[in-house]
Amino acid sequence: MPAKPRLLITRKLTDAVLKRAARDYDVMINAEDRVFSTDELIAKCQDFDAVLPCHSEHFTADVIAALPDRLKIIANHSVGVDHVDLAAAKDAGVVVTNTPDVLSDATAEIAMLCMLGAARRGAEGDAMVRAGKWDFWSPAFMVGRQVTGKRFGVLGMGRVGQVAAERARGFGMTVHYHNRKPLPDHLAKGAVFHDSIEGLFANSDVLSLHCPATKDTTGIINKDTLALLPDRAILVNTARGNLVKEDDLVTALESGKLFAAGLDVFCEEPGGNPKISGLKNVFLLPHIGSATEETRDAMGFRALDNLDAYFNDREPGDRVA
Ligand code: DGY
């Protein structure tokens, strides 16, 4: 029997995923479940044929250049691949895969939680009750914005954006979106296409970000684009922190230009941004868009499906480089 390929799994995955991985691969796991430093990541990779990382491991051009010749596939446990230098991987002949589709429902749920948490002042109310400081009630108390009948703007109507749009329709919202190209009718489901971000932003009472982080989208939410939104709009970000210039977001939240923001992702992770957490009109989560039992299993299985294809001389279904 040929030896099993050696697989490095960089973070703690579910029992079911680890069981399947151990059945088919000679696996090493990161029992401490902490992020490796760059040097550690390079050193750990030396003895492996494949690596299954998360978005927390950064495969920069330097890291890729230091990978051993035998390691020819990075099978990510994430849909986002901005932590991998895809051009460097391609040049080095290293295959890169991701895990699309399987986290769309979970991430769209978190987008709705962020939207409602921001619109209805969820964090403020929760903190008040928990702290034993709820000592007053009146019709004028803790009044938020209702999303029913409002416009839900989707920047990046891919898989997650489409599910988020579907959920927003359930709240009686109309959907607007911007993509490079309009979607076919059966996917757009009546959503209004805008061929520019100016058009989308002007028509978004809630703007929800669902585009990947690339050099073109980094900082796409900034003082100029925030100014395009209707007054008292709500920003939701469950995609990547660096889509947003956080200082400009703070200014818009402080001035009241934005009513609130619901954020699951930040430029600095883990940790977040103290200037944002110091504000009342934000609802914040620690990058848990895909963190459900069901989705964690599905992401791990999908990464293993990609590895299985690669090691059985088939094209991995989710190859991105
Ligand atoms: C993803 O899949 O990109 C999520 O952000 C979790 O890594």
Boltz pocket constraint, residues with backbone or C-beta under 6 A from the ligand:
constraints:
  - pocket:
      binder: B
      contacts: [[A, 54], [A, 55], [A, 77], [A, 78], [A, 79], [A, 80], [A, 81], [A, 99], [A, 103], [A, 238], [A, 239], [A, 289], [A, 290]]
      max_distance: 6.0
